Amino acid sequence: MVEKNLKAAFHTLGCKLNFSETSAIGKVLYERGVTRAARGDSPDIIIVNTCSVTETADKKGRQLIRRLAARYPEATMVVTGCYAQLKPEEVAALEGVDIVLGSNEKLKAAEYIDKWLDSRSKQVDVTPFREIEGFIPSCERGDRTRYFLKVQDGCDYFCTYCTIPFARGKSRSGTISQLTEMARAAADEGGKEIVITGVNIGDFGKNTGETFFDLIKSLDKVEGIERYRISSIEPNLLTEEIIRWVARESRAFMPHFHIPLQAGSDLVLKKMNRHYDTSLFESRITMIKDMIPDAFIGVDVIAGARGETREEWEKGIAFIESLPITRLHVFPYSERPGTAALLLGDSVPPSERHRRVNTLTSISDRKFEAFYNEHIGSEAEVLWEHPVRGGEEMHGFTRNYIRVTAPCRPELINTLSRVRLTGHDTSDPDSLRAQIIQS
């Protein structure tokens, strides 16, 4: 058993799924008597949950590990996540790292800490990706108001640029009954909003014979949960049936979608081994906007992927400009060892990739500002989250994911209020100011 009275610090890089899993690790340690280190404390244990979606993500992981090792040389350092899965020897060689755990081992961190405390010998355990089969669901809040429900893990798509199948293993899921019960438990704890997370959540149920649509219909019936958000879903798996149900029948699923596009050129999408074309993508966006005009639609795009010639880039820009989307999440293409993309021609120089990032970011900023401007003066319902700016301000989100700020009223945290959106928050470009009109 992990010793009691130890303090642990948690650091997470990457996606919402990683945040959910870090919270799950923290819960296991807490049940064994390990408390979360407060700000200013020197932790006895450090958990670093890494990302490896790009080379920049690997670099950020190394920098964080080195910084923490230098600051807390006596702490037991546990590194897990995708970077640890893909490059365990590289991670283990970093100064200060005591335990390296792959994707299959991360939620067993307490057991490995026990071994370290007993033997003080470095622990490195990573299951080969083809042998990763287990699935441990989680529904955790951590320091956030929202809960994160992990419903699925792994991916079978093998897009040519992507390392996730090698880092996470094959697609696998929990069961609807199991996950619905977790949502009920979150409601019993006072949870109001749940974000559904996974690697490829639309692929839910491949190993159980169930479907993602059946899952969300079951979750929608859980009393006490006022809001659900789908973290990200592939366009070919976001069916017309799901969109229609969210628009017309769902009680609690929000008008908020995050859909990866990755490229606006059919030729590039084919080289990426994506499972759709621009026509299908456009049809999904059009249907959402026709049925839910004020829906927030976030879109992932990779800039400068192999095969993205200047001609295909220009086609892609024109396509993206034409879409009634809210915001782009832009990533420069990153050469990942072991991926099939390295066999493709038409490599885009790094300087040109970053120029394309800047172009896409400008498009995103313009579309995002226009979306916010459309809502100034309107009324909305906000779920308030933790205070910001030293406790003087609180923030929350509308149903369609507009971030708002208002003077802090602690009694309103984790409650719903009716507000009027009054204008831009000059100190926070991602927020609108809100005047509470009914609480």
C-alpha positions, 0 to 999 in steps of 0.5 A, a space after each residue: 500500500 502507498 504510504 499515507 500522509 504523502 502528497 501528490 502533484 498532477 500535471 497533464 498535457 494534451 487532450 480532455 481524455 488525459 485530464 479525465 485519466 489523471 483525475 482517475 489516477 488521483 482518485 485511486 491515490 486519494 483512496 490510499 491516503 495520498 492527498 493532493 499537494 496544495 500550491 506551494 507544497 513540495 510533493 512527495 509524488 509527481 504524476 506527469 500524464 503526457 501527450 505525443 500528438 506532435 513533436 512539439 508535444 514531446 518537447 513540452 513533455 521533456 521540458 516539464 519533466 526536467 523542470 519538475 525534477 530540478 525543482 523537486 529532486 526528492 519527489 517520486 516522478 511517475 511519467 505516463 501517457 502517450 509519450 511514455 507509451 511511444 518512447 519509454 526508453 527516452 522518457 526513462 533516461 530523463 533525469 529524475 524519472 523513477 516510473 514509466 507507465 504505458 497506456 495499459 498501466 497508467 491507472 495502476 500507478 499506485 501499484 507501481 509507486 508501491 514497488 518503487 517505495 519498497 525497492 527504490 528501483 526504476 519501474 518501466 512497464 509498457 504493453 505493446 500497442 497490439 496487446 492493449 485490450 483492457 478498458 477502465 472507464 472513469 468519470 472524474 471532475 478533478 479541480 473542474 466543475 465539469 465531469 469527464 466521462 471516459 466512454 472509449 479508448 484506442 483507435 482502429 483508423 490508422 490515419 497516415 499522420 497519426 501515432 494514436 493507434 500505436 499509443 492507445 491500442 485498438 478501439 474498445 469501450 465500456 458498456 452503456 449500463 456501466 457508463 450510465 451508472 457512472 453518470 448517475 453517481 456524478 449527479 448524486 455528487 452534485 455534478 451538472 455537466 458531463 463531457 463525453 471523452 474518448 479517442 474515437 468516441 463515435 466508434 463506441 461499442 465495437 467490442 460490446 455490440 452497442 452504439 454511440 447513439 444508444 449510449 447518448 440516449 441512455 445518458 440523456 435520461 439521467 436525472 440531475 445532469 443538466 448538460 452533456 458535451 461531446 468532446 470530439 467526433 469524426 464526421 463520418 460517425 456523426 450521423 444525421 440521426 444523431 444531429 437530428 436527435 440533438 436538435 429536436 429530442 435531446 433533453 441535455 445534449 448541448 448545441 456544441 460540436 467538435 468535428 475534426 476536418 484535418 484538411 479541406 482537400 479531398 486529395 489530401 484527405 485521401 492521402 491522410 487515410 481519412 474516412 470521409 470527403 469534403 462533401 460529407 463534411 460539408 453536409 454535416 456542418 450544413 445540417 447542424 446549422 440548418 437545425 441548430 443555427 446558434 450551434 458552436 462548431 469547432 474544427 481541427 485542421 492540420 497545416 502543411 501535411 505531406 501531399 498538401 501542395 500549394 494547389 491543394 492548400 488553396 482548395 482547402 482554404 477556400 473550402 474552410 472559408 465557405 463553412 459556417 463554423 465557429 472556430 478552428 483548432 490549428 496544428 502544424 503538421 509534425 513528422 512522427 516516426 513510424 507513421 505511413 505519412 513519411 512514405 508520401 511525397 510533397 513534404 511542406 517546409 517547416 517555414 511554409 507550415 507555420 505560414 499556413 498556420 498563421 493563415 488558418 489562425 486568422 480565419 479562425 479569429 475572424 469567424 470566432 469574433 463574428 460568432 460572438 458578435 452575433 450573440 451580444 445583446 442576447 440572453 443565455 443560460 450559463 453554468 458558472 465555474 470556478 472564480 478567476 482573476 484572484 476570485 473577483 471574477 467567475 466564468 461559465 459557459 452558455 449552452 452553445 459554449 460561449 465563455 462569459 465572465 461576471 463579478 464573482 458570486 460564490 453562491 452561484 458556482 455550479 448553478 445555472 443562471 439566466 444572463 444577458 451578454 453585454 459585450 466583449 471582456 476587454 481583459 479576456 478575448 475569449 469571453 463576453 461579459 454577462 449581466 445576471 438577470 435571473 439566478 
